[in-house]
Amino acid sequence: MSETTVAEVMAELAALDDPKVREANLKRGDDHGVNLTKLRAVAKKVKTNHELARGLWATNDTAARLLALLICRPKEFTPGELDTMLREARSPKVHDWLVNYVVKKSKHAEELRVAWSADTDAVVASAGWALTSERIAKNPERLDLPALLDVIEARMKEAPERLQWAMNQALATIGIEHAEHRARALDIGERLEVLKDYPTPPNCTSPFAPSWINAIVGRKS
């Protein structure tokens, strides 16, 4: 891949930068000003290009990294590369897209889930818990759900924000997907009161685990 190709894409992203979008994103910790619908349109035009994705990631630019995650080939990354990328991911959106669009599609997802969940860096650990929620919902075999509930009960209340959100999602997912553990999941949520007062727009599901569990289970019944 030529340097010019990266430069051309960077120029296109720069042209799409909107100060109002950037201001809104900065409030969420994301330092870029490109509308995500327009970013996806660029990705559709560029199509899958793993080498270009590597070059864009290397720029350390948030919009470029988001685009890289849309045009890469997830299965071509090694576990070491994905671990490095996660630790380099500065913005919440890059972190989320890396986990959801790339790592979840990688054959190394389970290996990384185990390693990241035990990491002392709370942001890295949050990625491990996000992957754990995926397994709870789709492939719970050989997961020790009571042990996960023990960890959540002991640590979620005092966990840093990103990790707390990820553990809370795991708690809600256990309660939603596994009826035999639902009562305990609801009890933990009620006692810990994590996100109980989180402002939730009308017609949206509260992230407070008991409300979340009851809402989704109610829709399924």
C-alpha positions as CSV (number, residue, x, y, z in Angstrom):
1,M,0.0,0.0,0.0
2,S,1.4,3.4,-1.0
3,E,1.6,6.2,1.4
4,T,-0.4,8.3,-1.1
5,T,-3.4,6.0,-0.6
6,V,-3.5,6.7,3.1
7,A,-3.0,10.4,2.5
8,E,-5.9,10.4,0.1
9,V,-8.2,8.8,2.6
10,M,-7.0,11.1,5.3
11,A,-7.8,14.1,3.1
12,E,-11.3,12.8,2.5
13,L,-11.9,12.3,6.2
14,A,-10.5,15.8,6.9
15,A,-13.0,17.2,4.4
16,L,-15.8,15.4,6.2
17,D,-14.8,16.8,9.6
18,D,-17.7,18.8,11.1
19,P,-17.0,21.0,14.2
20,K,-20.5,20.5,15.6
21,V,-20.1,16.7,15.3
22,R,-16.7,16.9,16.9
23,E,-18.0,19.0,19.8
24,A,-20.8,16.5,20.4
25,N,-18.3,13.6,20.2
26,L,-15.9,15.2,22.6
27,K,-18.5,15.1,25.4
28,R,-18.4,11.3,25.0
29,G,-14.7,11.1,24.9
30,D,-14.4,10.6,21.1
31,D,-12.0,13.1,19.5
32,H,-13.3,13.1,15.9
33,G,-15.8,15.1,13.9
34,V,-16.9,12.7,11.1
35,N,-20.5,11.8,11.0
36,L,-20.6,8.0,11.3
37,T,-23.1,7.5,8.5
38,K,-20.7,9.4,6.2
39,L,-17.8,7.3,7.6
40,R,-19.6,4.1,6.7
41,A,-20.2,5.5,3.2
42,V,-16.4,5.9,2.8
43,A,-15.9,2.4,4.0
44,K,-18.4,1.1,1.5
45,K,-16.6,2.9,-1.3
46,V,-13.1,1.8,-0.2
47,K,-14.3,-1.8,0.4
48,T,-12.2,-4.4,2.3
49,N,-8.6,-3.5,2.2
50,H,-6.5,-4.9,5.1
51,E,-3.3,-3.2,4.2
52,L,-5.0,0.1,4.0
53,A,-6.6,-0.6,7.3
54,R,-3.2,-1.2,8.9
55,G,-2.0,2.1,7.5
56,L,-5.0,4.0,8.7
57,W,-4.7,2.5,12.2
58,A,-1.0,3.6,12.3
59,T,-2.0,7.3,11.8
60,N,-3.3,7.3,15.4
61,D,-6.3,9.4,14.2
62,T,-9.6,8.4,15.7
63,A,-11.7,8.7,12.5
64,A,-9.1,6.9,10.5
65,R,-9.0,4.1,13.1
66,L,-12.8,3.8,13.0
67,L,-12.6,3.5,9.2
68,A,-9.8,0.9,9.5
69,L,-12.0,-1.3,11.7
70,L,-14.7,-1.2,9.0
71,I,-12.4,-2.2,6.1
72,C,-10.0,-4.7,7.8
73,R,-10.1,-8.5,7.7
74,P,-10.6,-9.4,11.4
75,K,-9.3,-13.0,10.9
76,E,-5.9,-11.7,9.7
77,F,-4.9,-10.2,13.0
78,T,-2.9,-12.2,15.5
79,P,-3.8,-12.2,19.2
80,G,-0.8,-10.0,19.9
81,E,-1.9,-7.4,17.3
82,L,-5.4,-7.3,18.7
83,D,-4.0,-6.9,22.2
84,T,-1.8,-4.0,21.1
85,M,-4.7,-2.4,19.2
86,L,-7.0,-2.6,22.2
87,R,-4.4,-0.9,24.5
88,E,-3.8,1.8,21.8
89,A,-7.6,2.5,21.4
90,R,-7.9,5.8,23.2
91,S,-11.6,6.6,22.4
92,P,-14.6,4.7,23.6
93,K,-16.0,4.4,20.1
94,V,-12.7,2.9,18.7
95,H,-12.6,0.5,21.7
96,D,-16.2,-0.6,21.2
97,W,-15.9,-1.1,17.4
98,L,-12.6,-3.0,17.8
99,V,-14.3,-5.4,20.2
100,N,-17.6,-5.7,18.4
101,Y,-16.6,-5.6,14.7
102,V,-13.1,-7.2,14.9
103,V,-12.3,-9.2,18.0
104,K,-15.7,-11.0,18.1
105,K,-15.1,-12.2,14.5
106,S,-11.6,-13.3,15.3
107,K,-10.7,-17.0,16.0
108,H,-8.7,-15.6,19.0
109,A,-11.8,-14.1,20.7
110,E,-11.9,-16.7,23.5
111,E,-8.2,-16.5,24.2
112,L,-8.4,-12.8,24.5
113,R,-11.6,-12.9,26.5
114,V,-9.9,-14.9,29.2
115,A,-6.7,-12.8,29.2
116,W,-8.4,-9.4,29.1
117,S,-11.0,-10.2,31.8
118,A,-8.1,-10.8,34.3
119,D,-6.1,-7.7,33.2
120,T,-5.4,-5.1,35.9
121,D,-6.2,-2.3,33.4
122,A,-9.9,-1.6,33.9
123,V,-10.5,-0.5,30.2
124,V,-8.8,-3.7,29.0
125,A,-10.8,-5.8,31.5
126,S,-14.0,-4.2,30.2
127,A,-13.3,-5.6,26.8
128,G,-12.9,-9.0,28.4
129,W,-16.3,-8.6,30.0
130,A,-17.9,-7.5,26.8
131,L,-16.7,-10.7,25.2
132,T,-18.0,-12.6,28.2
133,S,-21.5,-11.1,27.7
134,E,-21.3,-12.4,24.1
135,R,-20.5,-15.9,25.3
136,I,-23.2,-15.7,28.0
137,A,-25.8,-15.0,25.3
138,K,-24.6,-17.2,22.4
139,N,-22.2,-19.9,23.7
140,P,-22.5,-20.3,27.5
141,E,-21.3,-23.9,27.5
142,R,-18.4,-24.4,30.0
143,L,-18.9,-20.9,31.4
144,D,-19.3,-20.9,35.2
145,L,-22.2,-18.5,35.5
146,P,-22.5,-18.7,39.4
147,A,-18.8,-17.8,39.6
148,L,-19.3,-14.9,37.2
149,L,-22.1,-13.7,39.4
150,D,-19.8,-14.0,42.5
151,V,-17.3,-11.7,40.8
152,I,-19.9,-9.2,39.7
153,E,-21.4,-9.1,43.2
154,A,-18.0,-8.5,44.8
155,R,-16.5,-6.0,42.3
156,M,-19.1,-4.2,40.2
157,K,-20.1,-1.6,42.7
158,E,-16.6,-0.1,43.1
159,A,-15.4,-0.8,39.5
160,P,-14.3,2.1,37.3
161,E,-17.0,3.3,34.9
162,R,-16.1,1.4,31.7
163,L,-15.6,-1.8,33.6
164,Q,-18.7,-1.3,35.6
165,W,-20.8,-0.9,32.5
166,A,-19.4,-4.1,31.0
167,M,-19.9,-6.1,34.2
168,N,-23.4,-4.7,34.4
169,Q,-24.1,-5.8,30.9
170,A,-22.9,-9.3,31.8
171,L,-25.2,-9.3,34.8
172,A,-28.2,-8.3,32.7
173,T,-27.3,-10.9,30.1
174,I,-27.2,-13.7,32.6
175,G,-30.6,-12.6,34.0
176,I,-32.1,-12.3,30.5
177,E,-30.7,-15.5,28.9
178,H,-30.6,-17.9,31.9
179,A,-33.8,-18.2,33.8
180,E,-32.2,-20.5,36.4
181,H,-30.0,-17.6,37.5
182,R,-32.5,-14.8,37.0
183,A,-33.5,-14.4,40.6
184,R,-30.0,-14.1,41.8
185,A,-29.1,-11.6,39.0
186,L,-32.1,-9.5,39.9
187,D,-31.2,-9.6,43.6
188,I,-27.6,-8.5,42.9
189,G,-28.8,-5.7,40.8
190,E,-31.3,-4.5,43.3
191,R,-28.8,-4.6,46.2
192,L,-25.9,-2.9,44.3
193,E,-28.1,-0.3,42.7
194,V,-25.5,0.3,39.9
195,L,-27.0,2.7,37.3
196,K,-30.3,2.8,39.1
197,D,-30.6,6.5,38.7
198,Y,-29.1,6.7,35.2
199,P,-31.1,9.1,33.1
200,T,-33.0,7.1,30.4
201,P,-34.9,8.7,27.5
202,P,-38.6,7.8,27.1
203,N,-39.2,4.5,25.3
204,C,-35.6,3.4,26.0
205,T,-34.6,0.5,28.2
206,S,-32.9,1.5,31.5
207,P,-29.3,0.2,31.9
208,F,-30.2,-0.6,35.6
209,A,-29.9,-4.4,35.5
210,P,-33.2,-5.4,37.1
211,S,-35.2,-3.0,34.9
212,W,-33.2,-4.2,31.9
213,I,-33.8,-7.8,32.7
214,N,-37.5,-7.4,33.4
215,A,-38.1,-5.4,30.2
216,I,-36.4,-7.8,27.8
217,V,-37.9,-10.9,29.5
218,G,-41.3,-9.3,29.4
219,R,-41.0,-8.7,25.7
220,K,-40.0,-12.3,25.1
221,S,-42.9,-13.8,27.1
